[in-house]
């Protein structure tokens, strides 16, 4: 055992708990639009990182979107713009804050354009048809949940609207059949 000078102590890599853990600090210090990947080996708690994310949202006034990876190898957390919430704390410097606001406007404008929504809609349709082809029959709520998980970085209200429009169009064109809240691909009838 020996006495450490202040400089030596500051250079040590300490293993933190709670608010001083590397994961907590990484999430809190994310700028709008930035994301981190939390691998399974980095997370040793029973509850998923979404509980930590909700705690940070509540205490720091920040907004995030969080989701588990499809392959089960971890979670992704992305900081999103919290809009005009009154109680939110501004952690970044004013110059950086302006850059973040400009970046978030560009991203939201890209989604609002017809081309951006059309691309998102086509990706959702392809993803959905792939699931239906594999599952044969699926509840609409399960399909919607899968779409939300797959496109976790997008606005959930927009995703739901686009998904519902897509299945209505697919149903009207007889590509899928909707019955009792479930969808499936109809069998082809042979013409005699």
DAPECOR-V11925 format. One record per residue. PHI is phi in whole degrees, -180 to 180 (999 if undefined). Layout:
PHI, PHI
//
This chain:
999, -148, -85, -100, -79, -59, -64, -64, -64, -66, -87, -75, -94, -88, -84, -94, -129, 58, -70, -104, -70, -60, -67, -58, -63, -64, -69, -64, -90, -69, -90, -58, 95, -85, -141, -130, -109, -104, -83, -55, -66, -85, -116, -118, -95, -69, -76, -73, -62, -61, -67, -66, -63, -63, -63, -65, -60, -70, -86, -105, 73, -102, -120, -137, -123, -137, -158, -81, -73, -62, -79, 75, -93, 158, -137, -121, -128, -127, -84, -117, -70, -92, 63, -112, -84, -68, -90, -70, -92, -96, -93, -86, -69, -57, -64, -66, -60, -62, -63, -65, -62, -63, -64, -68, -65, -63, -63, -71, -68, -63, -69, -72, -68, -60, -65, -65, -69, -65, -65, -63, -62, -65, -65, -65, -62, -63, -61, -64, -64, -62, -66, -65, -63, -80, -90, 72, -144, -154, -68, -62, -64, -67, -64, -62, -62, -64, -65, -62, -69, -67, -108, -62, -82, -90, -67, -66, -65, -63, -60, -63, -61, -65, -63, -65, -62, -64, -72, -65, -65, -63, -70, -64, -93, 61, -83, -135, -120, -112, -141, 50, 75, -122, -123, -155, -86, -71, -74, -75, -97, -84, -91, -109
//
